[in-house]
Amino acid sequence: MPPEAAEEDAPLGVEPAPEHAQQHLLDLVGRIADTDGPVPPTRTWAGLCLGEYDLVRLVCDLRQVPAWRDLTTADLDPHRPLTVWAKELAARLQAA
């Protein structure tokens, strides 16, 4: 099985290493956004034209990781780049 397939089939709740937080976030956003290609990390949630329902879905998926259980939609500003979100998520992993 190619590594890409293994990543796609990775179960929720698997805690990524802090250096992989951005890719984990982008993979989840890509699934929710149903994009044809990878989501650029410099995009914003608002720039992807995704709504509040999709943001709630993302937070529910992220909360499957123990270090992110207390995450809420208020923690994720839709106008900040996804790279900023990823840095904050990685910091939570390191603190856990």
Backbone hydrogen bonds in HBPLUS format (Angstrom, degrees):
<---DONOR---> <-ACCEPTOR-->    atom                        ^
c    i                          cat <-CA-CA->   ^        H-A-AA   ^      H-
h    n   atom  resd res      DA  || num        DHA   H-A  angle D-A-AA Bond
n    s   type  num  typ     dist DA aas  dist angle  dist       angle   num
A0005-ALA N   A0002-PRO O   3.04 MM   3  5.49 124.5  2.36 110.4 123.0     1
A0006-ALA N   A0002-PRO O   3.25 MM   4  6.64 153.9  2.32 149.7 157.4     2
A0007-GLU N   A0003-PRO O   3.03 MM   4  6.31 151.9  2.11 149.7 156.4     3
A0008-GLU N   A0004-GLU O   3.10 MM   4  6.38 155.0  2.16 145.8 152.3     4
A0009-ASP N   A0005-ALA O   3.08 MM   4  6.25 147.4  2.19 145.4 153.5     5
A0010-ALA N   A0007-GLU O   3.21 MM   3  5.13 161.8  2.25 101.1 106.3     6
A0020-HIS N   A0017-ALA O   2.74 MM   3  5.26 157.6  1.78 122.1 130.1     7
A0021-ALA N   A0018-PRO O   3.22 MM   3  5.23 168.6  2.23 107.5 110.1     8
A0024-HIS N   A0020-HIS O   3.00 MM   4  6.19 160.0  2.04 154.0 160.1     9
A0025-LEU N   A0021-ALA O   2.91 MM   4  6.10 161.9  1.94 151.2 155.7    10
A0026-LEU N   A0022-GLN O   2.86 MM   4  6.08 167.2  1.87 155.4 159.0    11
A0027-ASP N   A0023-GLN O   2.85 MM   4  5.99 153.0  1.93 146.2 153.4    12
A0028-LEU N   A0024-HIS O   3.07 MM   4  6.34 160.6  2.11 147.9 152.6    13
A0029-VAL N   A0025-LEU O   2.87 MM   4  6.11 166.1  1.88 157.6 161.7    14
A0030-GLY N   A0026-LEU O   2.82 MM   4  5.88 156.1  1.87 142.8 150.0    15
A0031-ARG N   A0027-ASP O   3.01 MM   4  6.28 150.6  2.10 144.6 151.7    16
A0032-ILE N   A0028-LEU O   3.01 MM   4  6.29 162.6  2.04 152.3 156.7    17
A0033-ALA N   A0029-VAL O   2.73 MM   4  5.82 163.5  1.76 155.7 161.1    18
A0034-ASP N   A0030-GLY O   2.89 MM   4  5.69 120.4  2.26 129.9 143.6    19
A0035-THR N   A0030-GLY O   3.31 MM   5  5.57 154.9  2.38 144.2 151.4    20
A0043-ARG N   A0040-PRO O   3.08 MM   3  5.67 168.1  2.09 120.9 124.5    21
A0083-THR N   A0041-PRO O   3.03 MM  42  5.34 127.3  2.32 162.0 151.8    22
A0082-LEU N   A0043-ARG O   2.86 MM  39  6.02 150.2  1.95 171.3 170.4    23
A0048-LEU N   A0044-THR O   3.08 MM   4  6.38 125.2  2.39 137.7 150.7    24
A0048-LEU N   A0045-TRP O   3.08 MM   3  5.22 141.8  2.23  99.6 110.6    25
A0046-ALA N   A0078-PRO O   2.90 MM  32  5.23 168.8  1.91 145.8 142.0    26
A0049-CYS N   A0046-ALA O   2.94 MM   3  5.10 156.9  2.00 106.9 113.7    27
A0055-LEU N   A0051-GLY O   3.07 MM   4  6.43 147.6  2.18 143.6 153.4    28
A0056-VAL N   A0052-GLU O   2.91 MM   4  6.20 153.5  1.98 152.5 159.0    29
A0057-ARG N   A0053-TYR O   3.00 MM   4  6.35 153.2  2.08 144.7 152.2    30
A0058-LEU N   A0054-ASP O   2.93 MM   4  6.21 154.4  1.99 145.4 152.0    31
A0059-VAL N   A0055-LEU O   2.95 MM   4  6.22 164.6  1.97 151.5 155.1    32
A0060-CYS N   A0056-VAL O   2.94 MM   4  6.15 158.7  1.98 150.0 155.9    33
A0061-ASP N   A0057-ARG O   3.01 MM   4  6.29 154.6  2.08 146.9 153.5    34
A0062-LEU N   A0058-LEU O   2.82 MM   4  6.12 161.9  1.85 156.8 162.3    35
A0063-ARG N   A0059-VAL O   2.86 MM   4  5.97 149.1  1.95 148.2 156.2    36
A0064-GLN N   A0061-ASP O   3.17 MM   3  5.55 161.8  2.21 109.6 114.8    37
A0065-VAL N   A0062-LEU O   3.09 MM   3  5.92 168.8  2.11 123.2 126.5    38
A0068-TRP N   A0065-VAL O   2.82 MM   3  5.42 154.3  1.88 124.7 133.3    39
A0069-ARG N   A0066-PRO O   3.34 MM   3  5.33 168.9  2.36 111.2 110.5    40
A0071-LEU N   A0068-TRP O   3.06 MM   3  5.38 165.4  2.08 119.5 121.9    41
A0075-ASP N   A0072-THR O   3.00 MM   3  5.46 153.3  2.07 111.3 119.1    42
A0076-LEU N   A0073-THR O   3.21 MM   3  5.50 157.9  2.26 107.7 114.2    43
A0080-ARG N   A0077-ASP O   3.16 MM   3  5.64 172.3  2.17 121.5 122.6    44
A0084-VAL N   A0081-PRO O   2.98 MM   3  5.48 134.1  2.20 109.8 120.8    45
A0085-TRP N   A0081-PRO O   3.38 MM   4  6.88 155.7  2.44 145.5 151.8    46
A0086-ALA N   A0082-LEU O   2.87 MM   4  6.14 160.5  1.91 150.8 156.2    47
A0087-LYS N   A0083-THR O   3.02 MM   4  6.26 153.0  2.10 143.1 149.3    48
A0088-GLU N   A0084-VAL O   3.10 MM   4  6.40 159.9  2.14 151.0 155.8    49
A0089-LEU N   A0085-TRP O   2.90 MM   4  6.20 154.9  1.97 153.0 160.8    50
A0090-ALA N   A0086-ALA O   2.82 MM   4  6.04 157.9  1.87 150.3 156.5    51
A0091-ALA N   A0087-LYS O   2.96 MM   4  6.18 151.3  2.05 144.4 152.0    52
A0092-ARG N   A0088-GLU O   3.14 MM   4  6.43 147.1  2.25 140.3 148.4    53
A0093-LEU N   A0089-LEU O   3.06 MM   4  6.42 147.9  2.16 144.7 153.7    54
A0094-GLN N   A0090-ALA O   2.97 MM   4  6.27 158.0  2.01 151.8 157.2    55
A0095-ALA N   A0091-ALA O   3.01 MM   4  6.16 147.4  2.12 142.4 150.9    56
A0096-ALA N   A0092-ARG O   3.12 MM   4  6.21 130.6  2.37 136.7 148.0    57
A0096-ALA N   A0093-LEU O   3.23 MM   3  5.24 136.7  2.43  95.0 106.7    58
